[in-house]
Amino acid sequence: MRIRSPTGSPAPFLTPRISRFASLPHSGASRGAWWESSDWECCKAGRGLRSRGRGVVDVAVLFTDLVGFSDWALQSGDEQAIRLLREVTDAIEPPILQRGGEVVKRLGDGLMAAFRDAQIATEAAFDARERTALIEVDGYRPRLRTGIHLGRPRKISGDYLGVDVNIAARLLEAAKPGEILVSDRTLQALDAATVTARKRRFSAKGVPADLGAHVVERPPA
């Protein structure tokens, strides 16, 4: 099954986890002016940059999914699963869109989003996790996990390509239930007063060997 972005373009890379519930009704994703600016800058960058597959502006790529959702959905059935996914969508997407982020594609029980910087991506992830934790369907409480990487992916037809996207997806796969796992570069871009961080051992195929990963949390009140 090919997953398509909200603009209709096919997903150009393998996504972390795709379920049969990928095509749910949803509202359109809003986009800020910086997305158009990014497209324009990419067009001006010239063949040299494009041939290396890198973009020219920083983008924080965020992936989410629900831990254990597939097993629960098999037991609960389609009606309950679809109900849960709709509630999760209503919990996750507003924090993204209200901060000027873009929902790039919906991936069954998760999504891929992009932001103009790491700080707002991380704040959206905190809010999305808190909102998701309030959901309960048929006795099941979804457990959201998130991976975030700040890089310069290449933008093509509303989608993003490149190793930076792959890094964010691998961070998601390494995250435990409830965790927000970010890369070294993401952590360096965050305001230290707004997060606490704990380093995690991390290795994955297709990402730099020296890439570090960190579990981030909001500081205690």
Residue, then its C-alpha position, 0 to 999 in steps of 0.5 A: m500500500r502506497i501512503r500519500s501525503p495530504t497533497g496527494s503525492p506518494a510517499p518516497f521512502l519506507t515508513p516506520r509502521i503502516s497499518r490498514f487504518a491509514s486512510l481516515p477522514h481529516s481536516g486539511a493541514s495549514r501551512g505557513a509562509w515559511w514553507e513557500s519560502s523554503d520551496w523558493e530557496c530550494c529552487k534558487a539553490g542550483r543543481g549542485l545542492r540538489s544533486r547532493g540531496r540536501g535542502v538549504v533550510d533547517v527543518a525539524v522532522l517529527f514522527t509519531d506512532l502508538v506503541g502496541f496499537s496494532d495488537w490492540a486493534l486486532q482484538s478490538g476490531d475496526e470500529q473501535a480502532i478507527r474511533l481511537l485513531r480519530e481521537v488521537t488525530d484530534a489530540i496530536e494535530p492541533p499542537i502541530l498546526q497551531r505552531g505553524g507546523e505541517v502534517v506531511k503525511r499520516l501513517g496509520d497510527g502515526l504521522m510525519a510532521a515538519f517544523r521551521d525549528a526544533q524548539i516548536a517541534t519539541e513543544a508540539a510533541f510535549d503537548a501532543r503526548e499530554r493530550t493523547a494520554l487523556i484518551e481512553v477507548d474501550g479500556y485502552r489508553p494509547r501510548l504515544r512515542t516520538g522521534i525528532h531530528l533537525g536537519r536539511p531534508r530535500k523538499i519535493s512536491g510537499d514531501y521530504l527526502g533524505v538521510d535527515v528524514n531517515i534519522a527521525a524515523r529511526l529515532l521514533e523506532a528507538a523511542k520507548p512508550g511515552e518517550i520523545l527521543v531527539s538527536d544531538r543536533t535537535l537538543q543543541a537547538l533547544d532552549a536549555a531552560t525548557v527541557t531536561a535531557r537524558k542520553r540514550r544508547f542509540s544505533a541504527k542502520g542508515v544513520p551516522a554512527d556517531l549520532g547521539a540520542h536524548v530523551v527530553e522532558r519538560p522541567p519539573a514545575 
